[in-house]
Amino acid sequence: MISERLKELGITIPVSPAPLAAYVPAVKTGNYVYTSGQLPMKEGKLACTGKVGADVTIEDAKNAAEISGLNCLGAALTAIGSIDEIERIVKLTVFVASADGFTSQPEVANGASELMIKIFGDKGKHSRSAVGVSELPRGAAVEIEMIAELKK
């Protein structure tokens, strides 16, 4: 069970941060749950702000992606109730606030991708987009949205 794996890893899924606007953290439809974009919020504060490649290092941004990935799981729980209901991670879309000329978005996105594989094993392997953008909400360095398939 995934909940047991999380205990082994010492990972706690955070309570989903309150939405910043008029949306819900996640929506369950059919056998899937879709999360809204999740920022690297930790204990109510942004853990990483700025542009990667200028103000933020790749390593710090990768850590922010991991935090955002955890927040995606927390958001999913608002719609499904238990982490054990997740069959597999289908897709992550990773937005990286990028300085001019920064092209290492895939390395940043690995922070979340590696976390999903650590938690879910082969069922954590997913499709992914890693996109460089000029700005993100609240000045965040990273934002991630997730699609997960649920057990039938």
C-alpha positions, 0 to 999 in steps of 0.5 A: 500500500502506498500509505505504508510506503510513505511511512517507510520513506518518512514522507508526509503528504501535506494538507492542501493549501487553500486555493488562491482564487475561484477554483478547487484543488482537485477534481475527480472524474471517472477513474482520474483525479486532476489537480489544479496547479500547485505552488511550492507552499510549505507551512503556508509560505512559498518555499521558493520564489524568483526566476530559475537561472537568475535568482534560483539555482537548479537544485533549489528549483528541483527541491521546489518541484518536489514540494509542489509534487507533494502538494499535488498529492495533497490536492488529490486527497481533497477529492479522493480521500486516501492515497491508496486509491491512486493506481498510477501517476499519469502525467505531470505538467511542470511550469518553471519561471525561467530567466532569459536563455534558461533551458534546463526545465527538465532537470527542475521537473525531475524533482517531482518526477523522481519523487513520484517514482520513489513513492509509487515505483513503476506506477509513478513513471509518467508522461510529462511536460516541462515548460519555461514561463516568464512569471508564475502566481505570487512569484513562485519559481515552480508550479505543477499540475498532476493527473492520476488514475484511480483504482477501479 
